Amino acid sequence: MAFLGFLLVGFLCLGSGVYADSDGWVDAHATFYGGGDASGTMGGACGYGNLYSQGYGTETAALSTALFNNGLSCGACFELKCVNDQRWCLPGSIVVTSTNFCPPNNALPNDAGGWCNPPLQHFDLSQPAFQQIAQYKAGIVPIAYRRVPCQKRGGIKFTINGHSYFNLVLITNVGGAGDVQAVSIKGSKSDWQTMSRNWGQNWQSNSYLNGQSLSFKVTTSDGHTLVSDDVVPDGWSFGQTFTGQQFP
């Protein structure tokens, strides 16, 4: 929403003084942005680009600094429900994927516009997602949230960008914990190599891998690792997307 003016657009990081109840629910707040069709949520700090074509749709959120974890939380899934506001809350809950960063606004106080300032736990939802748990006119509502497994259709997607000696791989549609913490790549003529995270969920290798079939090893925040062997054929080109295995 226009509360935040400029938005780019999650791993559960509990700041001091923030506690989960016995069911894992944590108190926070939520606003919204991006318009009624969520077109303003496209792109963002996770690098996912078009959230429709990538399969994330409108069930997305931009996370405050306290939750974003410098981008390592990209792809994490959260269940949210509106609480303690009978005037504006709607029944039920939603599950959203973190796809963007909600930057702080240090010019405004935390309780009057600076909703995403540290150490606040805050979700800036797409407007369609927000309107599933609260009325539009509310603007900002108290919520409770918890981490949940991501349920994704199909396999993990690997989009290879860059050029020779600079392989930039965007990893999307990750199930399970959802938030990728480590990636390795292996060419058919090379050994496993650790990739470095460039930004968001874009992972980088500076090796020459042209003309080789490629395998990926993906590790998420829960410590689970999944290997997709030879998911990319040796005739691949930059700009192509390939589908690998999926976490159960």
Secondary structure, 3 states (H helix, E strand, C coil): CCCCCCCCCCCCCCCCCCCECCCCCEEEEEEEECCCCCHHHCCCCCCCCCCCCCCCCCCEEEECHHHHHHHCCCCCEEEEEECCCCCCECCCCEEEEEEEECCCCCCCCCCCCCCCCCCCCEEEEEHHHHHHHECHHHCCEEEEEEEECECCCCCCEEEEEEECCEEEEEEECCCECCCEEEEEEEECCCCCEECEEEECCEEEECCCCCCCCEEEEEEECCCCEEEEEEEECCCCCCCCEEECCCCC
